[in-house]
């Protein structure tokens, strides 16, 4: 039997302001779900800070120029996101079948964890990039299932609050392994170890943190929304499960094209979140290419995490007084200004200012985008819908990283590559306005 709910009962909740009667206290299951954000955010912070610096060290040893180093890092990130974009919707569709979401989530999470630890092995820059791509594929794929769990672990009126709490605690929690890693990476000579050993400790520490804080969710999560076992004429234990998942996925794509509010939202999301993820993925690489001090870059991005914590919670609370679409539009506008400011960035203090501004809106725009989407989709199909969401989100972020890389190489200036991000935000703002209007009229 399925416990799926009828999506038709969810009337106009996207455009209504959340009820103030909702209990602000988190349930135990909500806390366990949030803990995965705390775990995987350690890897995100590692990728955004220490990894590019270590890759820069390997590339410099091999005689790779700074412009090529930035481009190769962008291409590697693009390969990982394209791979998840291709497999994500199919995996998400399979995960909507009863009792499949947790095993798939666990497998992808473990690929990311093991890949993170394995980054300590390569001494060749190209092998290091290959391991990085594998780890990032596991990380990104795990988020498809994790995001879709939101409909199982809480109620719709709490989506904004819980999603924002996930990003908030993820930011501040990730600082714990990051600060410890930073001590080894920045003070390895004083401690009496090699730089490579310091990086090895950092990789293993972050992998262990990621795994450890995920265990409560693995133990307690139960899939409550799922597709009927025979909804496509196929039993879940039948070898044709993948074929039936493709069939359901094709039907879902047709549904999205018919539901213009979802279609336009995904188009808007494609552009504005692409810019957000590109900034996250390439901030340290960009600063390094400009010749800024590595220690200053790391500390500035630590400030980003600290600033992001309260602001993600603040925007979660604001969602009770303002419509979610209004808050998202405000964040997109702020990011447009951030991208324009980054074009002329060439001083350390400017990077610090940029880090603070990014921290103010980074968690908010990601959390509210996730919860907004969860409100407008059928909960029993959350896996395949979030798989498609990943195409337009993290899977689509290949465009931003690729454009930054290719424009930087063609122009010979790292600043020129950043200019394209402001265009992505403007397009996203316009398309999101159209989607929000459709949702209000529904």
C-alpha distance (Angstrom), angle and dihedral (degrees) to the residues before:
residue distance angle dihedral
X1 . . .
X2 3.80 . .
X3 3.77 124.7 .
X4 3.78 93.3 -159.9
X5 3.81 118.8 141.9
X6 3.75 129.7 -133.1
X7 3.77 110.1 -104.6
X8 3.81 91.2 -152.5
X9 3.80 89.7 75.8
X10 3.79 91.0 66.0
X11 3.80 96.5 86.7
X12 3.76 118.7 -172.0
X13 3.80 91.8 -39.6
X14 3.81 91.3 140.7
X15 3.77 94.0 65.9
X16 3.78 97.6 36.3
X17 3.77 121.4 90.7
X18 3.79 110.7 -108.6
X19 3.77 116.5 -98.9
X20 3.79 115.4 -96.7
X21 3.79 88.8 -146.3
X22 3.81 91.6 74.5
X23 3.79 112.3 115.6
X24 3.80 107.8 -111.2
X25 3.81 92.5 -154.1
X26 3.78 115.2 102.0
X27 3.79 120.1 -123.2
X28 3.78 120.5 -129.3
X29 3.81 92.3 -105.7
X30 3.81 91.1 48.7
X31 3.82 88.8 52.7
X32 3.82 91.6 50.4
X33 3.81 89.4 50.7
X34 3.81 90.9 49.1
X35 3.81 90.1 50.9
X36 3.80 90.0 67.2
X37 3.80 87.6 60.5
X38 3.80 87.0 52.4
X39 3.81 89.8 52.2
X40 3.80 102.4 43.5
X41 3.81 92.5 40.4
X42 3.81 87.6 68.1
X43 3.81 87.6 63.4
X44 3.83 90.9 45.4
X45 3.80 91.1 53.2
X46 3.80 90.9 45.4
X47 3.82 90.4 52.8
X48 3.80 92.0 46.7
X49 3.80 96.0 48.8
X50 3.80 124.5 11.7
X51 3.81 100.4 27.1
X52 3.83 96.7 60.8
X53 3.80 90.3 48.5
X54 3.81 91.6 51.2
X55 3.80 90.8 46.0
X56 3.80 88.4 49.4
X57 3.82 87.6 54.4
X58 3.84 91.8 50.8
X59 3.81 92.4 44.2
X60 3.80 92.9 47.6
X61 3.80 89.9 50.6
X62 3.81 88.0 54.4
X63 3.81 92.4 48.4
X64 3.82 97.1 -108.2
X65 3.83 113.9 157.8
X66 3.82 120.3 -119.9
X67 3.81 93.5 -113.6
X68 3.82 91.4 50.4
X69 3.81 90.1 45.1
X70 3.83 90.3 56.8
X71 3.80 91.2 46.2
X72 3.83 95.0 48.7
X73 3.80 91.1 49.1
X74 3.81 89.5 51.6
X75 3.81 92.2 47.8
X76 3.83 91.7 51.3
X77 3.80 91.2 51.6
X78 3.81 88.7 48.6
X79 3.83 93.4 52.1
X80 3.81 90.8 52.6
X81 3.78 94.3 49.3
X82 3.82 93.9 44.9
X83 3.82 89.7 53.1
X84 3.81 91.9 53.0
X85 3.80 90.7 44.9
X86 3.81 88.9 57.8
X87 3.82 98.8 45.5
X88 3.80 100.4 27.9
X89 3.82 101.2 82.6
X90 3.82 92.7 47.6
X91 3.81 92.1 48.8
X92 3.80 89.6 46.2
X93 3.79 91.5 51.6
X94 3.82 91.6 49.9
X95 3.81 89.1 48.2
X96 3.82 90.6 58.8
X97 3.80 87.9 68.6
X98 3.79 112.0 95.7
X99 3.84 115.3 -83.2
X100 3.82 95.0 2.5
X101 3.80 101.5 96.9
X102 3.81 97.9 72.0
X103 3.87 96.8 47.9
X104 3.81 92.0 48.1
X105 3.78 91.3 46.6
X106 3.82 90.7 49.5
X107 3.81 93.4 49.3
X108 3.82 94.2 50.4
X109 3.79 92.2 44.1
X110 3.81 90.8 53.0
X111 3.83 91.4 50.2
X112 3.79 87.6 55.7
X113 3.81 94.6 45.2
X114 3.81 94.9 47.4
X115 3.80 90.9 43.3
X116 3.81 90.2 52.3
X117 3.81 91.5 53.2
X118 3.83 91.3 44.0
X119 3.82 91.7 58.6
X120 3.80 86.1 83.6
X121 3.81 92.4 67.5
X122 3.86 107.8 64.4
X123 3.80 121.5 79.8
X124 3.82 92.8 178.4
X125 3.81 115.8 85.2
X126 3.81 93.6 -137.6
X127 3.82 94.2 49.8
X128 3.81 88.7 47.0
X129 3.81 89.6 54.4
X130 3.83 90.6 49.9
X131 3.82 92.2 53.5
X132 3.80 89.7 45.1
X133 3.82 90.7 54.2
X134 3.83 91.3 52.2
X135 3.82 92.5 48.4
X136 3.79 92.0 47.7
X137 3.81 91.9 49.4
X138 3.81 89.8 54.6
X139 3.80 91.5 47.0
X140 3.81 95.4 47.7
X141 3.82 93.5 44.4
X142 3.81 91.8 51.1
X143 3.80 89.5 57.0
X144 3.81 91.4 61.5
X145 3.80 90.1 64.5
X146 3.79 94.3 35.5
X147 3.82 93.7 53.7
X148 3.80 91.6 46.6
X149 3.83 89.7 53.1
X150 3.81 87.8 70.7
X151 3.81 90.2 83.7
X152 3.83 89.9 53.8
X153 3.79 101.4 45.7
X154 3.82 101.8 47.1
X155 3.81 145.2 13.2
X156 3.79 126.0 -89.2
X157 3.80 95.9 -109.3
X158 3.83 88.2 57.6
X159 3.83 96.7 48.7
X160 3.83 94.9 100.5
X161 3.82 94.2 44.8
X162 3.81 96.1 46.2
X163 3.81 94.6 41.8
X164 3.81 91.0 50.0
X165 3.81 90.9 47.3
X166 3.80 89.2 53.3
X167 3.78 93.3 56.5
X168 3.82 92.8 40.0
X169 3.80 96.2 53.2
X170 3.78 89.7 38.6
X171 3.79 90.2 59.8
X172 3.78 96.6 47.7
X173 3.83 95.0 37.5
X174 3.78 92.8 52.4
X175 3.78 89.0 59.0
X176 3.82 91.0 71.6
X177 3.85 98.2 67.7
X178 3.80 89.7 32.0
X179 3.81 94.5 57.8
X180 3.82 91.4 46.8
X181 3.81 89.9 48.3
X182 3.78 90.3 47.9
X183 3.80 91.2 56.0
X184 3.81 90.6 57.2
X185 3.83 95.4 40.9
X186 3.80 96.3 47.8
X187 3.82 98.0 35.7
X188 3.79 102.2 34.8
X189 3.81 92.5 120.5
X190 3.80 92.8 51.9
X191 3.80 91.2 46.5
X192 3.81 90.1 51.7
X193 3.82 100.7 -116.3
X194 3.80 133.5 113.3
X195 3.80 123.7 -100.2
X196 3.81 89.5 -113.7
X197 3.81 91.3 53.5
X198 3.81 90.3 49.6
X199 3.81 89.9 53.2
X200 3.82 90.9 47.2
X201 3.80 90.1 54.9
X202 3.82 90.3 48.7
X203 3.82 93.4 50.7
X204 3.81 94.6 47.6
X205 3.80 93.0 43.5
X206 3.80 93.3 53.5
X207 3.81 92.6 44.6
X208 3.82 91.4 51.5
X209 3.82 91.7 47.3
X210 3.82 91.0 50.3
X211 3.81 92.3 51.6
X212 3.80 97.5 41.7
X213 3.82 98.1 52.9
X214 3.83 90.9 45.7
X215 3.82 94.4 59.9
X216 3.86 96.5 83.9
X217 3.82 90.7 55.8
X218 3.81 92.2 47.5
X219 3.79 90.1 51.7
X220 3.82 98.9 45.6
X221 3.81 108.9 28.9
X222 3.80 117.8 109.2
X223 3.80 124.5 -177.6
X224 3.83 107.0 -122.8
X225 3.81 99.8 167.4
X226 3.79 117.2 57.9
X227 3.78 143.2 138.8
X228 3.82 117.2 -90.1
X229 3.80 110.2 -92.0
X230 3.78 92.3 -122.5
X231 3.82 98.0 31.4
X232 3.80 90.6 115.7
X233 3.78 95.5 33.5
X234 3.79 91.5 -99.1
X235 3.78 130.9 109.1
X236 3.81 114.8 -131.0
X237 3.81 91.6 -120.2
X238 3.80 92.7 53.1
X239 3.84 116.9 109.9
X240 3.82 88.1 -125.2
X241 3.80 91.2 70.8
X242 3.81 91.8 111.8
X243 3.80 91.1 48.6
X244 3.80 91.5 50.6
X245 3.81 89.4 47.5
X246 3.81 89.9 54.7
X247 3.80 88.4 50.4
X248 3.81 92.3 51.3
X249 3.78 90.3 45.5
X250 3.81 91.7 53.7
X251 3.79 89.3 50.8
X252 3.80 90.4 49.7
X253 3.81 91.9 52.4
X254 3.80 88.7 53.4
X255 3.81 89.9 49.2
X256 3.80 90.7 52.4
X257 3.81 92.3 51.4
X258 3.82 88.8 51.4
X259 3.82 93.3 46.3
X260 3.78 97.9 65.5
X261 3.79 93.4 -176.3
X262 3.82 90.7 62.8
X263 3.81 93.0 39.8
X264 3.81 94.6 53.2
X265 3.79 91.3 43.3
X266 3.80 90.8 55.2
X267 3.81 91.1 48.2
X268 3.79 90.6 51.0
X269 3.80 90.8 45.4
X270 3.81 89.5 51.6
X271 3.80 91.0 62.3
X272 3.79 106.3 35.3
X273 3.81 98.2 40.5
X274 3.80 89.5 44.8
X275 3.78 87.9 63.5
X276 3.80 91.9 46.5
X277 3.81 94.6 51.8
X278 3.79 92.3 44.3
X279 3.80 89.9 56.5
X280 3.82 90.3 48.4
X281 3.82 93.8 47.3
X282 3.79 98.2 44.1
X283 3.81 107.9 28.6
X284 3.81 95.5 102.6
X285 3.80 92.9 38.4
X286 3.81 88.9 51.8
X287 3.80 92.7 49.3
X288 3.81 91.5 47.0
X289 3.82 91.2 50.1
X290 3.82 88.8 53.5
X291 3.81 88.8 54.0
X292 3.81 97.0 -112.4
X293 3.81 119.6 158.0
X294 3.83 111.7 -84.5
X295 3.81 94.8 -142.6
X296 3.80 90.8 51.8
X297 3.81 91.1 49.4
X298 3.80 92.3 52.4
X299 3.79 93.9 47.6
X300 3.82 91.8 46.2
X301 3.79 91.4 53.8
X302 3.80 89.7 47.7
X303 3.80 85.7 57.5
X304 3.82 87.9 52.8
X305 3.81 90.0 58.9
X306 3.80 92.8 47.5
X307 3.81 93.3 48.1
X308 3.81 91.7 45.2
X309 3.81 92.3 58.5
X310 3.83 99.9 67.9
X311 3.80 94.4 33.0
X312 3.82 93.1 55.0
X313 3.82 88.6 52.6
X314 3.81 91.1 45.3
X315 3.80 92.0 53.9
X316 3.82 89.1 46.9
X317 3.80 88.5 57.1
X318 3.80 92.3 43.3
X319 3.82 88.4 57.5
X320 3.82 86.6 71.3
X321 3.80 91.5 60.9
X322 3.81 102.0 31.0
X323 3.78 133.4 42.9
X324 3.80 113.8 -97.2
X325 3.81 91.8 -124.8
X326 3.82 91.0 57.2
X327 3.79 91.4 52.9
X328 3.82 92.5 47.7
X329 3.81 91.6 51.4
X330 3.80 89.9 50.6
X331 3.82 90.3 52.6
X332 3.82 92.9 48.7
X333 3.81 90.2 52.2
X334 3.80 90.8 50.2
X335 3.81 91.7 50.1
X336 3.82 90.5 51.5
X337 3.80 89.2 58.4
X338 3.82 90.7 45.7
X339 3.83 91.3 54.1
X340 3.81 91.6 48.8
X341 3.81 90.5 50.6
X342 3.82 91.5 49.8
X343 3.82 92.1 58.7
X344 3.81 92.4 73.6
X345 3.81 96.1 35.5
X346 3.80 112.7 133.7
X347 3.82 105.7 135.6
X348 3.79 132.5 77.2
X349 3.83 94.7 -125.2
X350 3.81 89.7 52.8
X351 3.79 89.4 55.4
X352 3.82 88.9 51.6
X353 3.81 90.9 51.2
X354 3.80 89.5 47.8
X355 3.81 90.3 51.0
X356 3.82 92.1 53.6
X357 3.82 92.9 47.8
X358 3.80 92.2 48.3
X359 3.80 89.9 49.8
X360 3.80 91.3 55.4
X361 3.81 93.9 60.1
X362 3.81 107.6 18.2
X363 3.81 98.6 86.8
X364 3.78 93.9 36.4
X365 3.80 97.2 55.6
X366 3.82 93.1 45.4
X367 3.81 95.5 45.4
X368 3.80 96.3 44.6
X369 3.81 92.3 45.0
X370 3.82 89.5 54.0
X371 3.81 95.2 47.2
X372 3.82 92.8 42.6
X373 3.79 90.2 55.5
X374 3.82 92.4 45.9
X375 3.81 88.8 58.1
X376 3.80 96.3 55.0
X377 3.83 99.7 46.3
X378 3.83 133.2 75.0
X379 3.84 105.7 -95.7
X380 3.81 93.8 -142.6
X381 3.83 88.6 60.0
X382 3.80 96.0 43.4
X383 3.81 92.9 120.9
X384 3.79 97.0 58.6
X385 3.80 93.2 36.9
X386 3.81 91.1 52.6
X387 3.80 88.4 45.1
X388 3.80 87.4 58.6
X389 3.82 89.0 41.9
X390 3.80 87.2 57.3
X391 3.81 90.6 55.8
X392 3.78 90.1 56.8
X393 3.80 92.0 40.2
X394 3.78 125.6 32.6
X395 3.78 90.9 -0.3
X396 3.79 90.3 54.9
X397 3.80 94.4 47.2
X398 3.79 87.9 90.9
X399 3.80 86.4 84.6
X400 3.80 94.9 61.2
X401 3.80 96.1 43.3
X402 3.80 91.1 43.4
X403 3.82 93.2 48.9
X404 3.80 92.5 47.8
X405 3.81 89.7 50.3
X406 3.78 97.6 45.3
X407 3.84 95.7 43.1
X408 3.82 90.4 47.8
X409 3.81 90.8 52.6
X410 3.82 95.1 44.6
X411 3.81 94.5 46.4
X412 3.81 96.4 34.6
X413 3.83 89.0 -134.2
X414 3.81 125.3 102.0
X415 3.84 91.4 -152.9
X416 3.80 91.8 62.4
X417 3.80 91.7 60.1
X418 3.80 91.9 58.4
X419 3.82 92.6 55.9
X420 3.81 91.8 75.3
X421 3.83 91.2 63.7
X422 3.81 93.7 69.3
X423 3.81 89.0 57.7
X424 3.82 90.9 53.6
X425 3.81 91.3 53.5
X426 3.81 93.5 49.4
X427 3.81 92.4 51.3
X428 3.81 90.5 46.4
X429 3.81 91.6 50.8
X430 3.81 92.6 53.0
X431 3.81 94.7 47.0
X432 3.80 93.1 45.0
X433 3.80 90.5 53.6
X434 3.80 88.8 56.9
X435 3.83 92.6 47.8
X436 3.81 92.7 47.8
X437 3.80 90.9 51.4
X438 3.81 90.6 52.4
X439 3.81 91.2 50.2
X440 3.79 91.0 50.9
X441 3.79 91.0 51.3
X442 3.81 93.1 49.0
